[in-house]
Amino acid sequence: MYKSRKEALLYGIPGVCLVLLFVYYPLILNFANSFYRWNAFSPTSLFVGFENYARLWSDPIIKTAFINNALYAVISVIFQCGLGLVFAAILENKMFSKFQGFFRTVYFVPAVISLTVIGILWQFVYHPMYGIVNPFLKLIGLGGLATDWLGKGSIAIYSVIFVSQWQNIGYIMLLFIVAIQKIPSEIYESAVIDGATGIQGFFYITLPLVKEMTLVTTVITVIGAFKVFSEVYVMTAGGPGHATETLATYMYRMGFRNDEMGYASAISALIFAVLLALTLVQVKISKTRVK
């Protein structure tokens, strides 16, 4: 215990200073920069007011990027959260008790691999000539589905999104496993005595009792979907023709390729606004469920 409130505040000052210096100061500076037209190699900047923000509304690539992020969010919630919960429930079943450790490791390994390594790996997997997807489709008689998975604009974004599901589903699964393990076993035993099947136990016991973890994983997944950058940049760099562009990759393109730092700052502010709105929605839903 601290001897006084002043002593407690003294210990907290270094942490507060670090947060102010590395979080809030860059955030405020970014908003200030978004009102200027400037580049990294010029000592001068031109105040343009809300011109950069007006450009956001008229930029068709921003619309494409936002839709791609939204697709990321919807698909990730369905597959990462949905399948993650199903896999967790299966692994926590007594029938699979001997294999739990093995499958947990197998599912979780992709989550700890470098995003750059994953991007390069799946570039090879998707390669139309040297990859393994097209030959596999031909092997099982589905050669008509073989295509250039990352080079065809209509399906490239879905190919990239699939990689994210493969990588992150194991992490979400482990979170659900922790939540399921907190459910008293007596509840399941009583349900079995009453004649409930495994599927009924999942829907009437597991699903309601992990709703708080479902909320947490949903928020983590959606926020991550709107911050996605590395896998998209490594695999397609936003191409072909901006088909896989996301808000983060477009911000990087404007800032470090086109050297339009002011506009990049405005895109960054847009990302912050979207994430803030999602966080507020989460807080609202959380308070409602607590009541």
C-alpha positions, 0 to 999 in steps of 0.5 A, a space after each residue: 500500500 502507498 503511504 499517501 496519495 501524493 506518493 501514488 501520484 509520483 509513481 504514476 507520473 512517468 507512465 502518464 508522461 510516456 502516454 502523453 508523449 507517445 500517444 496524445 501528442 502525435 495524435 494532436 500533431 496529426 490533426 494539426 498537420 491534416 489542415 496543411 498541404 505539405 511534404 516530407 522534403 519541404 521546409 514550408 507548408 500551406 494552410 488549406 483548412 478542410 480541403 484535405 477532408 473535403 477531398 476524402 469525400 470525393 476520392 473514389 479510392 477512399 470509398 473502395 478502401 472503406 468497403 474493403 475494410 468493412 468486408 474485412 470486418 464482416 467476414 472476420 466476425 463470421 469466420 474468426 469469431 464464429 468458427 473460433 467459438 465452434 472450434 473452442 467448443 469442440 476442443 473442450 469436449 471430453 471426446 477430444 481431451 487427448 488431442 487438445 494440446 496438439 490442436 491448440 498448438 496447430 491452430 495457434 501457430 499462424 498467430 505468432 508467425 511474422 506478418 511479412 513471412 505470412 504474406 510472402 508464403 501466401 504469395 507463393 501459395 496463390 501463384 498461378 503457375 508455381 503455387 499449390 492452390 491451382 494444381 490442387 483444384 485441378 487434382 480434385 477436378 475443379 480446374 475450372 476454378 483455377 485463376 490468378 488469385 491475387 492478380 484478378 481485381 474481383 477476387 483479390 481482396 477475398 484472397 487476402 481476407 482469407 489469409 487473415 482468417 487462417 492466421 487469426 482464428 487460432 488466437 480467437 479460439 484460445 480466448 473462447 477456450 478460456 471463457 468456456 473453461 470458466 463455465 462450471 462443469 455441473 451445468 453441462 452434467 445437469 443438461 446431460 441428465 436432462 437429456 440435452 444433446 451436445 448441440 443443444 448444450 452449445 446453443 443453450 449453455 455455452 453460447 449464452 455464458 460466453 457472450 461477454 467474450 463474444 463481445 470482446 472478440 468481436 470488438 478486437 476483430 472489427 478494430 483489427 479489420 479497420 487497421 489492417 495493413 501488413 498482409 495487404 501491403 506485402 501481398 498486393 500493395 493495394 493492387 491490382 488497380 486499388 482493388 485491395 486497397 485499405 485505409 491504412 495502405 492508402 494512407 501509406 501510399 499517399 504519405 510515403 509514395 506520393 509525399 502528400 503528408 497533409 492528405 495522409 494525415 487526414 486519412 489517418 484522422 478518418 481511421 481514428 474517427 472510425 475506430 473511436 466510433 467502434 469503441 464507443 459502440 462497444 462501450 454502449 453495448 457493454 453497458 447495456 448487457 451489464 444492465 
